[in-house]
């Protein structure tokens, strides 16, 4: 069988498939009946919907009062204070600031919460004096 003959045979087969396909697409589709709804006898036909839930805002948290002796009130102030303390103490003594963080349950200064600022400040000041 030559390649030319194979092309002719494949073309003829393709034309037959196209004719069958177009003949199918021109015939109207048979209507399909919708399935009957499933009715659960345990549920009444007319069930009353429960009332929608109501949502209320939780009470606002009381603002955090900082001790008058803490010289910072935000993360930037905390970072600035810590860097100044580290430079004043030097690298050897300043490394102990990590222990102050660990005592608060943190490994990173960015995790210190505003309500922990006074504890952090007291710990660093104790390092400075000690």
FIGUKOL-307079 format. One record per residue (C-alpha): x, y, z; residue in three letters. Coordinates in pm, whole numbers, padded with zeros to 5 digits, always signed. Last residue first. Layout:
% residues N
XYZala ...
% end
This chain:
% residues 130
+02399+04417+08609unk +02267+04771+08564unk +02234+04747+08184unk +02096+04393+08205unk +01834+04508+08457unk +01737+04786+08212unk +01689+04522+07942unk +01459+04317+08164unk +01258+04619+08280unk +01209+04734+07921unk +01091+04389+07812unk +00846+04369+08102unk +00714+04720+08027unk +00681+04644+07655unk +00481+04324+07714unk +00135+04486+07673unk +00259+04630+07344unk +00324+04280+07207unk +00673+04147+07137unk +00667+03942+06815unk +00873+04188+06610unk +01155+04145+06862unk +01205+03786+06750unk +01258+03471+06958unk +00958+03525+07182unk +00820+03368+07500unk +00868+03671+07724unk +01166+03503+07893unk +01301+03430+07544unk +01303+03802+07461unk +01498+03877+07780unk +01738+03595+07688unk +01791+03754+07345unk +01884+04078+07524unk +02174+03876+07672unk +02365+03937+07347unk +02406+04297+07461unk +02658+04193+07730unk +02905+04051+07481unk +02820+04286+07193unk +02850+04613+07382unk +02626+04748+07656unk +02569+05093+07501unk +02533+04950+07149unk +02279+04693+07266unk +02084+04954+07464unk +02071+05188+07163unk +01956+04902+06939unk +01691+04799+07192unk +01554+05153+07226unk +01533+05198+06849unk +01359+04861+06805unk +01105+04932+07079unk +01041+05280+06937unk +00977+05126+06596unk +00747+04862+06747unk +00535+05125+06926unk +00505+05287+07269unk +00864+05362+07371unk +01035+05525+07673unk +00878+05295+07935unk +00891+05479+08273unk +00535+05613+08258unk +00406+05258+08247unk +00204+05188+07941unk -00171+05169+07949unk -00307+04935+07688unk -00640+05058+07560unk -00933+04856+07684unk -01045+04604+07431unk -01365+04690+07252unk -01659+04473+07344unk -01731+04205+07088unk -01943+04318+06796unk -02284+04161+06777unk -02417+03917+06524unk -02771+03800+06493unk -02856+03462+06353unk -03137+03429+06101unk -03464+03298+06243unk -03524+02932+06173unk -03689+02839+05846unk -04037+02695+05875unk -04077+02364+05700unk -04357+02319+05450unk -04348+01966+05309unk -04265+01816+05649unk -03933+01632+05667unk -03943+01264+05769unk -04115+01171+05441unk -03803+01265+05244unk -03911+01362+04897unk -03679+01301+04606unk -03780+01509+04308unk -03861+01316+03990unk -03585+01317+03734unk -03634+01549+03441unk -03747+01374+03127unk -03507+01390+02835unk -03642+01513+02508unk -03496+01336+02205unk -03251+01555+02024unk -03361+01690+01692unk -03170+01534+01401unk -02928+01772+01233unk -02643+01687+01470unk -02668+01317+01392unk -02655+01366+01016unk -02362+01601+01061unk -02177+01332+01256unk -02252+01053+01010unk -02145+01268+00716unk -01828+01376+00898unk -01745+01013+00974unk -01791+00918+00608unk -01567+01207+00499unk -01299+01092+00745unk -01313+00739+00607unk -01274+00872+00250unk -00981+01092+00354unk -00818+00798+00531unk -00851+00580+00221unk -00711+00851-00010unk -00421+00920+00229unk -00344+00547+00254unk -00349+00520-00129unk -00098+00806-00159unk +00124+00647+00102unk +00139+00333-00097unk +00000+00000+00000unk 
% end
